[in-house]
Amino acid sequence: MIMAVLNPYWGKDFFQFMLILGTRFLQWMSGQLPLEQMASDEVQLLVLIGVALSAALVGVFLVLKKMSMLANSLSHTILLGIVLTYLLMLAFSSSQKSGAALIDLKTLFIAALITGAITTFFTQFFTQVLKLQEDASIGLVFTSFFALGIVLVTLFTRNTHIGIEAVMGNVDGLHFDDLKMMFFIFVLNCVITLLFFKEFKITAFDRPLAQALGLFPAFFNYLLMIQVAATSIAAFRAVGVLLFLAFLVGPVLSARLLTDSLKKLLFIAGGIGALCALVGVALSRHLLTVYQMPLSTAGLVVVLIACAYILLLLVNPKRGLIPHYYKRKRWKKHSTQ
């Protein structure tokens, strides 16, 4: 009963959710409803939209640079840095209460950046110094660091929230501070993208030209990896380390089916991710209300991202498989006449 009073979305289906959300949004815009009075579903929605938008800003360049697997490795190995930091905070803390109270997001953010830098360094070291293939280097670093993180989670954090939630995320545990951190990372990614848009574009499409212009492509690769690490730690509580790659790559691949313009690609990829987040949160509430199915909200969003890609792959007028099939069928028919 308390939850029903505090959360206006409790017991509502999909369409009721959308109606209440629209009404409350108008109240926020008019100043009748303070931001501090956000319901849990609204915090979840805004954080997931922030994840989608931030991931799209870096994901576009990752896909164009063919660095998606390195980003995948980075998003997983960050778990090791988070767990090590958590254990250090636990060891040196004077309070031995629940682990969740010991976690400082700023400290975890720094740890994630350090882990991301170490991951990128070892990957480049194995590739350039030891002359391993890039995919082999990524696989070696990725599996080793991630496996070590899982082992540490299993051994030392069995009774805390950093266990399964570190891997899959838990949007039900989000609060207003997570939203502020996600907003900060989104603004940071926007600023970096605006400042270095031309440099990112040149290094993505023409690396020799970038080197000839003295742009140092390696620097922008490391900058992109730092953005991935920062976005990953901001999204950590919501989507964990496993689902984050879908936010990085899925909307971008869908957007590429619709446009060849880089600027449009950024906006469309962010729009697809944000729309999937909106529908995912509403659908999660609907399934819980109507069918008593407490499914993972972040998992539903990832499923919707996959469905959006499959749908566009099939019916997209430009590059869809079904329109392409009928075009070829009509062409064969006319050629035989």
C-alpha positions as a printed NumPy array, in Angstrom:
array([[  0.   ,   0.   ,   0.   ],
       [  2.862,   2.388,   0.796],
       [  4.425,   1.688,  -2.597],
       [  1.12 ,   2.426,  -4.308],
       [  1.03 ,   5.836,  -2.622],
       [  4.664,   6.726,  -3.328],
       [  4.792,   5.421,  -6.895],
       [  1.956,   6.637,  -9.174],
       [  2.821,   3.913, -11.711],
       [  2.195,   1.043,  -9.334],
       [ -0.518,  -1.262, -10.671],
       [ -0.714,   0.487, -14.067],
       [ -0.539,  -1.112, -17.502],
       [  1.43 ,   0.108, -20.525],
       [ -1.001,   2.75 , -21.759],
       [ -1.799,   4.033, -18.267],
       [  1.955,   4.33 , -17.682],
       [  2.355,   6.485, -20.785],
       [ -0.604,   8.675, -19.84 ],
       [  0.668,   9.304, -16.303],
       [  4.197,   9.939, -17.596],
       [  2.926,  12.523, -20.071],
       [  0.853,  14.259, -17.386],
       [  3.719,  14.38 , -14.898],
       [  6.132,  15.581, -17.592],
       [  3.87 ,  18.557, -18.264],
       [  3.78 ,  19.239, -14.515],
       [  7.603,  19.233, -14.408],
       [  7.763,  21.599, -17.367],
       [  5.332,  24.003, -15.707],
       [  7.157,  23.826, -12.36 ],
       [  4.241,  22.232, -10.514],
       [  6.239,  19.06 ,  -9.731],
       [  9.785,  19.25 ,  -8.27 ],
       [ 12.424,  16.955,  -9.764],
       [ 13.168,  15.608,  -6.289],
       [  9.708,  14.007,  -6.256],
       [ 10.468,  11.687,  -9.153],
       [  9.   ,   8.212,  -8.878],
       [ 11.212,   5.149,  -9.106],
       [ 10.015,   4.34 , -12.631],
       [ 10.885,   7.852, -13.782],
       [ 14.403,   7.629, -12.368],
       [ 14.836,   4.277, -14.111],
       [ 13.567,   5.722, -17.368],
       [ 15.778,   8.813, -17.319],
       [ 18.89 ,   6.851, -16.337],
       [ 18.335,   4.313, -19.129],
       [ 17.703,   7.115, -21.628],
       [ 20.925,   8.723, -20.413],
       [ 22.757,   5.44 , -20.923],
       [ 21.323,   5.117, -24.431],
       [ 22.219,   8.679, -25.445],
       [ 25.705,   8.572, -23.935],
       [ 26.421,   5.159, -25.42 ],
       [ 25.279,   6.347, -28.858],
       [ 27.724,   9.266, -28.805],
       [ 30.705,   6.953, -28.329],
       [ 29.219,   3.864, -29.977],
       [ 28.976,   5.506, -33.399],
       [ 32.723,   6.116, -33.545],
       [ 33.49 ,   2.717, -32.056],
       [ 31.553,   0.99 , -34.834],
       [ 33.08 ,   3.185, -37.53 ],
       [ 36.592,   2.572, -36.182],
       [ 35.847,  -1.168, -35.851],
       [ 36.718,  -0.991, -32.144],
       [ 33.536,  -2.577, -30.817],
       [ 35.282,  -5.66 , -29.467],
       [ 37.844,  -3.546, -27.619],
       [ 34.966,  -1.616, -26.059],
       [ 33.335,  -4.927, -25.158],
       [ 36.546,  -6.016, -23.476],
       [ 36.789,  -2.71 , -21.65 ],
       [ 33.215,  -2.78 , -20.369],
       [ 33.807,  -6.265, -18.915],
       [ 37.274,  -5.777, -17.442],
       [ 36.031,  -2.696, -15.593],
       [ 34.318,  -5.191, -13.274],
       [ 37.754,  -6.137, -11.93 ],
       [ 38.552,  -2.53 , -11.042],
       [ 35.18 ,  -2.061,  -9.382],
       [ 35.528,  -5.209,  -7.278],
       [ 39.117,  -4.42 ,  -6.252],
       [ 38.099,  -0.906,  -5.246],
       [ 35.134,  -2.232,  -3.307],
       [ 37.349,  -4.695,  -1.431],
       [ 39.892,  -1.976,  -0.606],
       [ 37.136,   0.301,   0.675],
       [ 35.769,  -2.569,   2.727],
       [ 39.179,  -3.363,   4.201],
       [ 40.032,   0.203,   5.186],
       [ 36.577,   1.319,   6.245],
       [ 35.957,   1.683,   9.955],
       [ 32.352,   0.635,   9.398],
       [ 31.65 ,  -2.989,   8.575],
       [ 28.055,  -2.524,   7.562],
       [ 26.51 ,  -3.512,   4.262],
       [ 28.689,  -3.219,   1.189],
       [ 26.321,  -0.863,  -0.554],
       [ 26.962,   1.837,   2.042],
       [ 30.711,   1.603,   1.442],
       [ 30.618,   2.225,  -2.284],
       [ 31.721,   5.73 ,  -3.281],
       [ 30.709,   6.384,  -6.889],
       [ 33.503,   8.912,  -7.426],
       [ 36.099,   6.391,  -6.269],
       [ 34.591,   3.693,  -8.47 ],
       [ 34.637,   6.133, -11.375],
       [ 38.374,   6.716, -10.956],
       [ 38.959,   2.974, -10.586],
       [ 37.072,   2.306, -13.809],
       [ 39.157,   4.85 , -15.703],
       [ 42.37 ,   3.305, -14.386],
       [ 41.183,  -0.203, -15.268],
       [ 40.166,   0.989, -18.72 ],
       [ 43.6  ,   2.51 , -19.296],
       [ 45.29 ,  -0.701, -18.132],
       [ 43.064,  -2.802, -20.389],
       [ 43.835,  -0.654, -23.412],
       [ 47.568,  -0.628, -22.582],
       [ 47.852,  -4.412, -22.303],
       [ 45.814,  -4.917, -25.475],
       [ 48.094,  -2.557, -27.4  ],
       [ 51.192,  -4.12 , -25.785],
       [ 50.267,  -7.641, -26.858],
       [ 49.406,  -6.392, -30.351],
       [ 52.29 ,  -4.046, -31.08 ],
       [ 55.134,  -5.478, -28.954],
       [ 54.388,  -9.193, -28.768],
       [ 52.941,  -9.141, -32.308],
       [ 49.752, -11.   , -31.443],
       [ 46.691, -10.483, -33.605],
       [ 44.403,  -7.775, -32.27 ],
       [ 41.456, -10.118, -31.756],
       [ 43.71 , -12.578, -29.891],
       [ 45.039,  -9.774, -27.664],
       [ 41.525,  -8.553, -26.886],
       [ 40.382, -12.098, -26.125],
       [ 43.331, -12.746, -23.823],
       [ 42.978,  -9.525, -21.814],
       [ 39.173,  -9.654, -21.797],
       [ 38.837, -13.231, -20.551],
       [ 41.662, -12.949, -18.   ],
       [ 40.538,  -9.714, -16.347],
       [ 36.831, -10.525, -16.466],
       [ 37.389, -14.04 , -15.091],
       [ 39.457, -12.613, -12.243],
       [ 36.691, -10.118, -11.486],
       [ 34.081, -12.904, -11.41 ],
       [ 36.282, -14.997,  -9.1  ],
       [ 36.683, -12.085,  -6.689],
       [ 32.941, -11.408,  -6.774],
       [ 32.239, -15.063,  -6.018],
       [ 34.762, -15.277,  -3.186],
       [ 34.298, -12.012,  -1.333],
       [ 30.928, -10.471,  -2.184],
       [ 28.432, -13.289,  -1.87 ],
       [ 26.158, -11.407,   0.512],
       [ 26.25 ,  -7.962,  -1.106],
       [ 24.639,  -6.239,  -4.058],
       [ 27.875,  -6.11 ,  -6.033],
       [ 27.427,  -9.747,  -7.066],
       [ 24.895, -10.526,  -9.77 ],
       [ 23.927,  -6.862, -10.077],
       [ 27.488,  -6.036, -11.135],
       [ 27.021,  -8.354, -14.087],
       [ 23.378,  -7.706, -15.044],
       [ 22.54 ,  -4.409, -13.341],
       [ 19.487,  -3.58 , -11.241],
       [ 17.393,  -0.552, -12.174],
       [ 15.232,  -1.018,  -9.066],
       [ 18.234,   0.081,  -6.983],
       [ 18.687,   3.382,  -8.821],
       [ 18.212,   6.704,  -7.076],
       [ 18.513,  10.397,  -7.894],
       [ 22.317,  10.441,  -7.462],
       [ 22.65 ,   7.87 , -10.249],
       [ 20.613,  10.147, -12.497],
       [ 22.863,  13.12 , -11.728],
       [ 25.979,  11.082, -12.487],
       [ 24.501,   9.796, -15.75 ],
       [ 23.565,  13.351, -16.738],
       [ 27.128,  14.508, -16.004],
       [ 28.61 ,  11.771, -18.219],
       [ 26.136,  12.579, -20.994],
       [ 27.112,  16.259, -20.913],
       [ 30.805,  15.281, -20.84 ],
       [ 30.392,  13.054, -23.905],
       [ 28.473,  15.813, -25.69 ],
       [ 31.232,  18.344, -25.004],
       [ 34.003,  15.988, -26.155],
       [ 32.064,  15.048, -29.29 ],
       [ 31.437,  18.704, -30.172],
       [ 35.048,  19.728, -29.522],
       [ 36.655,  16.857, -31.444],
       [ 33.957,  15.963, -33.957],
       [ 36.157,  16.741, -36.956],
       [ 39.09 ,  14.817, -35.493],
       [ 36.951,  11.784, -34.644],
       [ 35.479,  11.888, -38.148],
       [ 38.845,  12.011, -39.919],
       [ 40.45 ,   9.313, -37.765],
       [ 37.405,   7.083, -38.259],
       [ 37.227,   7.352, -42.059],
       [ 40.789,   8.144, -43.161],
       [ 43.544,   7.223, -40.721],
       [ 46.434,   7.979, -43.146],
       [ 45.038,  11.475, -43.719],
       [ 44.722,  11.963, -39.968],
       [ 48.37 ,  10.993, -39.521],
       [ 49.404,  13.289, -42.362],
       [ 47.562,  16.151, -40.647],
       [ 49.325,  15.356, -37.36 ],
       [ 46.182,  14.401, -35.489],
       [ 47.66 ,  11.363, -33.663],
       [ 44.883,   8.759, -34.135],
       [ 46.17 ,   6.79 , -31.131],
       [ 45.365,   9.752, -28.861],
       [ 41.763,   9.865, -30.044],
       [ 41.488,   6.087, -29.669],
       [ 42.551,   6.405, -26.032],
       [ 40.188,   9.346, -25.552],
       [ 37.36 ,   7.224, -26.936],
       [ 38.281,   4.391, -24.563],
       [ 38.222,   6.818, -21.628],
       [ 34.724,   7.874, -22.695],
       [ 33.685,   4.215, -22.856],
       [ 35.065,   3.621, -19.358],
       [ 33.323,   6.699, -17.968],
       [ 29.999,   5.799, -19.599],
       [ 30.33 ,   2.194, -18.445],
       [ 30.782,   3.09 , -14.783],
       [ 27.891,   5.579, -14.933],
       [ 25.702,   2.837, -16.429],
       [ 27.061,   0.165, -14.073],
       [ 24.226,   0.144, -11.539],
       [ 21.558,   0.185, -14.246],
       [ 22.802,  -2.336, -16.828],
       [ 25.891,  -3.954, -15.315],
       [ 28.798,  -4.976, -17.519],
       [ 27.095,  -7.564, -19.735],
       [ 24.243,  -5.511, -21.18 ],
       [ 26.239,  -2.337, -21.72 ],
       [ 27.652,  -3.474, -25.087],
       [ 24.12 ,  -3.727, -26.512],
       [ 23.587,  -0.025, -25.734],
       [ 26.909,   0.818, -27.409],
       [ 26.445,  -1.155, -30.613],
       [ 22.779,  -2.082, -31.139],
       [ 21.232,   1.375, -31.803],
       [ 24.21 ,   2.337, -33.97 ],
       [ 23.813,  -0.72 , -36.2  ],
       [ 20.105,   0.036, -36.512],
       [ 20.777,   3.67 , -37.374],
       [ 23.284,   2.689, -40.073],
       [ 20.459,   0.967, -41.899],
       [ 18.658,   4.31 , -42.127],
       [ 21.361,   6.861, -42.958],
       [ 24.902,   7.362, -44.252],
       [ 25.3  ,  10.796, -42.664],
       [ 27.494,  10.862, -39.565],
       [ 25.548,  13.641, -37.855],
       [ 22.218,  11.967, -38.55 ],
       [ 23.706,   8.692, -37.36 ],
       [ 24.449,  10.192, -33.954],
       [ 20.913,  11.542, -33.533],
       [ 19.107,   8.478, -34.901],
       [ 21.169,   6.047, -32.813],
       [ 20.432,   8.046, -29.671],
       [ 16.752,   8.258, -30.604],
       [ 16.442,   4.507, -31.14 ],
       [ 18.123,   3.773, -27.815],
       [ 15.977,   6.311, -25.951],
       [ 12.77 ,   4.982, -27.516],
       [ 13.69 ,   1.423, -26.548],
       [ 14.365,   2.614, -22.993],
       [ 10.96 ,   4.321, -22.806],
       [  9.065,   1.303, -24.137],
       [ 11.158,  -1.08 , -22.012],
       [ 10.366,   0.655, -18.711],
       [  6.665,   0.91 , -19.572],
       [  6.566,  -2.715, -20.733],
       [  8.325,  -3.879, -17.573],
       [  5.661,  -2.17 , -15.448],
       [  2.914,  -3.612, -17.684],
       [  4.188,  -7.194, -17.369],
       [  4.48 ,  -6.846, -13.61 ],
       [  0.977,  -5.386, -13.278],
       [ -0.923,  -7.598, -15.687],
       [  0.977, -10.884, -15.59 ],
       [  2.903, -10.613, -12.272],
       [  6.17 , -11.121, -14.161],
       [  9.046,  -9.226, -12.471],
       [ 11.407,  -9.192, -15.45 ],
       [ 14.694,  -7.286, -15.748],
       [ 13.935,  -3.83 , -17.113],
       [ 17.413,  -3.412, -18.588],
       [ 17.109,  -6.862, -20.135],
       [ 13.808,  -5.879, -21.768],
       [ 15.396,  -2.743, -23.189],
       [ 18.212,  -4.801, -24.721],
       [ 15.667,  -7.203, -26.228],
       [ 13.834,  -4.232, -27.745],
       [ 17.123,  -2.909, -29.163],
       [ 17.685,  -6.287, -30.817],
       [ 14.102,  -6.342, -32.118],
       [ 14.507,  -2.834, -33.568],
       [ 17.59 ,  -3.946, -35.488],
       [ 15.909,  -7.106, -36.798],
       [ 12.804,  -5.135, -37.827],
       [ 14.823,  -2.507, -39.695],
       [ 16.98 ,  -5.205, -41.261],
       [ 13.843,  -6.815, -42.665],
       [ 11.593,  -3.911, -43.697],
       [ 13.879,  -0.885, -44.127],
       [ 13.006,   0.559, -47.576],
       [ 16.651,   1.291, -48.42 ],
       [ 18.514,  -1.782, -47.2  ],
       [ 15.855,  -4.117, -45.827],
       [ 15.962,  -7.755, -46.853],
       [ 12.254,  -7.941, -47.759],
       [ 12.197,  -4.819, -50.009],
       [ 15.486,  -5.971, -51.551],
       [ 13.971,  -9.38 , -52.262],
       [ 10.944,  -7.887, -54.029],
       [ 13.121,  -5.445, -55.979],
       [ 15.247,  -8.306, -57.255],
       [ 12.109, -10.299, -58.036],
       [ 10.654,  -7.405, -60.059],
       [ 13.991,  -6.86 , -61.814],
       [ 14.179, -10.528, -62.841],
       [ 10.607, -10.391, -64.035],
       [ 11.263,  -7.321, -66.232],
       [ 14.561,  -8.719, -67.537],
       [ 12.886, -11.91 , -68.758],
       [ 10.138, -10.035, -70.615]])
